[in-house]
């Protein structure tokens, strides 16, 4: 059974590493990163919703005794 020739493996691996690095760098360059939204003008008047005018009842958690 013939022996496996490993004499070129070092060269192949050492050329593969920079190639993979360059490919990943090029892919990262083409990615679209998240852009934060532009700040809106805070002087704008917010419209009143019907639920903003009402009071809401706040309930105690179940773990506290009722009075």
Backbone bond lengths (Angstrom), bond angles and torsions (degrees), N, CA, C in turn:
res aa  C-N    CA-C-N  psi(-1)  N-CA   C-N-CA  omega(-1)  CA-C   N-CA-C  phi
1 X - - - 1.455 - - 1.534 108.35 -
2 X 1.349 116.12 131.04 1.475 118.21 -175.00 1.537 111.29 -71.73
3 X 1.304 114.43 153.87 1.462 121.38 178.15 1.529 109.71 -82.73
4 X 1.341 115.63 148.41 1.453 120.91 178.96 1.531 108.63 -79.16
5 X 1.332 115.74 126.75 1.463 120.64 -178.88 1.534 108.99 -83.12
6 X 1.313 117.19 112.24 1.473 121.66 -178.46 1.523 112.38 -108.13
7 X 1.316 117.25 14.05 1.463 120.20 -174.78 1.535 112.31 -68.06
8 X 1.326 118.26 -27.56 1.471 119.77 -177.70 1.523 112.92 -96.29
9 X 1.300 118.21 -2.00 1.465 120.49 -175.93 1.514 112.23 -63.15
10 X 1.310 117.29 -41.67 1.464 120.12 -178.66 1.529 110.50 -60.97
11 X 1.302 117.33 -44.29 1.469 121.26 179.99 1.515 111.12 -64.78
12 X 1.298 116.69 -41.76 1.463 120.96 -179.04 1.531 110.38 -65.27
13 X 1.314 116.44 -44.52 1.469 119.98 -178.98 1.530 110.61 -66.83
14 X 1.310 117.28 -40.84 1.460 120.39 -178.23 1.533 112.31 -70.46
15 X 1.302 119.54 -26.43 1.464 120.56 174.29 1.527 111.37 -84.96
16 X 1.323 116.31 -25.00 1.462 119.83 179.70 1.533 110.97 -70.68
17 X 1.317 118.31 -37.44 1.470 121.44 -176.34 1.533 112.85 -61.44
18 X 1.335 119.94 -51.99 1.475 117.56 177.23 1.528 113.08 -65.08
19 X 1.313 116.27 -31.01 1.459 118.91 178.87 1.526 110.83 -65.90
20 X 1.325 116.61 -44.43 1.464 119.85 177.58 1.527 111.14 -64.66
21 X 1.312 116.28 -37.80 1.464 119.96 177.80 1.529 110.58 -62.75
22 X 1.308 117.26 -45.15 1.467 120.36 179.30 1.528 111.99 -65.15
23 X 1.296 117.28 -38.57 1.471 120.54 179.25 1.526 110.13 -64.30
24 X 1.340 116.93 -43.96 1.471 118.83 179.53 1.523 111.32 -66.84
25 X 1.323 117.08 -36.79 1.464 119.38 178.02 1.534 110.89 -65.04
26 X 1.295 116.80 -40.26 1.468 119.67 178.31 1.525 111.19 -66.95
27 X 1.316 117.15 -37.56 1.465 119.45 177.53 1.517 111.17 -66.99
28 X 1.323 117.01 -39.75 1.459 119.92 179.08 1.524 111.69 -67.62
29 X 1.299 116.91 -31.02 1.463 119.73 177.70 1.526 111.80 -64.91
30 X 1.306 116.23 -32.84 1.464 120.61 -176.83 1.521 113.56 -87.46
31 X 1.329 117.52 -2.95 1.463 119.51 -178.87 1.523 110.64 -75.04
32 X 1.319 115.08 147.10 1.459 120.91 174.62 1.513 108.76 -96.17
33 X 1.298 115.39 114.30 1.449 119.77 -179.35 1.522 110.24 -86.51
34 X 1.319 115.35 159.07 1.453 121.38 -179.43 1.526 110.40 -65.39
35 X 1.303 116.91 128.69 1.462 122.36 176.20 1.523 108.76 -102.12
36 X 1.325 118.12 126.51 1.464 118.32 178.51 1.530 110.65 -65.13
37 X 1.312 117.44 145.76 1.462 119.59 -178.13 1.527 110.63 -66.77
38 X 1.291 114.90 152.45 1.461 119.61 177.74 1.522 109.68 -71.37
39 X 1.331 114.62 146.57 1.459 118.07 179.82 1.522 109.58 -75.00
40 X 1.315 114.42 135.58 1.450 119.88 179.48 1.523 109.63 -88.37
41 X 1.282 114.51 159.98 1.454 120.12 178.58 1.535 108.76 -69.72
42 X 1.340 116.59 125.19 1.464 119.87 -176.36 1.529 112.38 -82.87
43 X 1.319 118.22 -4.51 1.466 120.68 179.69 1.528 112.08 -79.52
44 X 1.285 116.66 -6.11 1.459 120.26 -178.78 1.522 110.76 -67.47
45 X 1.278 116.59 140.11 1.460 121.38 179.56 1.521 109.36 -82.57
46 X 1.325 115.94 127.34 1.465 118.22 178.54 1.528 108.85 -84.19
47 X 1.302 114.86 141.73 1.454 118.48 -179.66 1.529 109.63 -77.41
48 X 1.331 116.02 143.71 1.464 120.82 179.42 1.513 109.64 -83.30
49 X 1.287 115.73 126.16 1.455 120.92 173.35 1.517 108.75 -92.45
50 X 1.315 116.57 159.16 1.457 119.22 -177.44 1.519 111.52 -64.48
51 X 1.336 118.54 -29.17 1.453 119.30 -178.60 1.517 111.92 -78.39
52 X 1.348 118.55 -15.85 1.451 120.41 178.59 1.532 110.86 -75.59
53 X 1.303 117.60 -22.66 1.454 120.58 -177.28 1.523 112.60 -87.88
54 X 1.308 117.50 -16.05 1.456 120.85 -175.03 1.521 110.66 -93.24
55 X 1.338 114.61 152.07 1.454 120.18 172.04 1.513 108.03 -84.67
56 X 1.290 115.16 146.58 1.457 118.95 175.27 1.520 109.14 -113.67
57 X 1.297 116.43 145.46 1.448 121.81 -179.73 1.529 108.72 -87.38
58 X 1.317 116.00 129.38 1.460 121.08 -179.17 1.516 108.03 -100.88
59 X 1.314 116.94 123.14 1.453 122.66 -178.22 1.524 109.68 -95.58
60 X 1.323 115.11 147.26 1.454 120.21 175.08 1.524 109.02 -77.52
61 X 1.307 116.59 151.42 1.476 117.88 175.77 1.542 110.44 -64.07
62 X 1.305 115.96 159.10 1.460 120.71 -177.32 1.528 112.43 -65.57
63 X 1.329 117.29 -22.90 1.452 118.72 -175.69 1.523 113.11 -73.40
64 X 1.334 117.24 -17.24 1.463 118.92 179.35 1.524 109.71 -92.19
65 X 1.327 117.06 142.80 1.469 118.91 -179.72 1.522 111.77 -69.89
66 X 1.298 115.06 144.63 1.459 119.72 178.04 1.536 110.27 -81.55
67 X 1.296 114.71 148.26 1.475 119.17 -178.83 1.504 110.63 -112.33
